[in-house]
Amino acid sequence: MVKALLTIDAAVFYRTPDGRVHTQSVANYDEYWTIPRQSFDQLIIMTRLQEIAKIDDSWRPADGDGVVFRTVPFYKGPYQYLAQSKTIRNTIQASLEECDVLLCNGPGTLSAVGIDVANQLKKLYALDVLADPYDVYAPGAMTHPLRPYLRWRQPRQLRKWCQDACAVNYVTKQALQRRYPASADVLSTGISDVHLPSDTIVGAPRLFGAQHSPISLIYVGTLAQLYKAPDILIAAVGICIKEGLNINLTIAGDGQFRQALEAQATALGVTDKIHFLGAIPAGAAVRQQLDKADLFVLPSYQEGLPKAMVEAMARALPCIGSSVGGIPELLAATDLVPAGDAVALATKIREVVTDPQRMTEMSARNLDRAKDYRSELLRAQRIDFYQHISKYTADWLSQKSPHK
């Protein structure tokens, strides 16, 4: 069997004083690692572990048999990363020297270091492409002093990674593949990373009849950056309300821009119509909020394939999204708007919420599409992906062996 190192950039794992690793994500140990553990003898997970003193019943175990967590020095932002960059590289290199293949997500800081180290050590790597850096660093999507440079550099870097990987998976079926193609002679798949058990998919579409007031909109996403465009959504809601539409908006998510967004709502005079929930636990708590809403709106500047939108579709919610990334793979063209255009978004919201028949049709269409992302279907596809990587690596190591 093959031993693999997996780099994860998102800091979603926490270590308690007893040394165990936990997560508040929707997935637990079985859902994270059972699939790759069928293909690899051991997984070493390299990430930023946050130390936490205690947990409650909402936390789930993330470590277990055959899965070892290791941590790089914890950092936030580019300046803290630069201060720790040498130690981070050395930590990744020490673990990769024990392993046969690197599994990584792109784009990402730890993945960038891991791929550079893999090339230095002449090791194979496989890549999951989760997002489009060209859109991540689009004007308005990200506040970063190096945004123009990063928008130029990172897409070129990601194309190179995809060309040199031994296998590439994309969370979209077509969108990311077009911009960042894999080499023609390696496995290229399109498997979403959404976690959608069948029992979280409702049994029937919603039926919208006579208008009730107010119409409830919901946004689920980070407020740590603006690439999901909550500011554009608030501006659009302000336009709708000014024009006499009786709607309200729930924002589920938190981050450094929350205060600025609250100030935006105040400036528009719509604070009584916009409710900031803050961060809520993934899973049942999110589904509860989705079930209360009438319309899900995600006007992002960039997306791979938005998991929150798939989850909303699984609750039979009508959805409006921007025409970026994998969103057009989920929604009909009539449900899309240009990114960054609050006026167009306001127009689309008004068109949808004033047409109950259209909302009923959107609900049925979205529920049907969500069934394509059931965990049972994606699980089988991802097992095949990891088994291919394991076999490819074993064959490659055998060919390198001096005893051959």
PyMOL commands that set and color helices and strands:
alter all, ss='L'
color gray80, all
select helices_A, chain A and resi 29-37+77-96+109-121+133-136+147-164+175-179+198-200+230-242+258-267+271-273+284-292+307-314+327-330+333-335+342-353+356-373+375-400
alter helices_A, ss='H'
color red, helices_A
select strands_A, chain A and resi 2-7+13-15+21-23+40-47+50-51+60-61+67-71+101-106+124-129+167-170+187-190+215-220+247-252+274-278+295-298+319-322+336-337
alter strands_A, ss='S'
color yellow, strands_A
deselect
rebuild
show_as cartoon
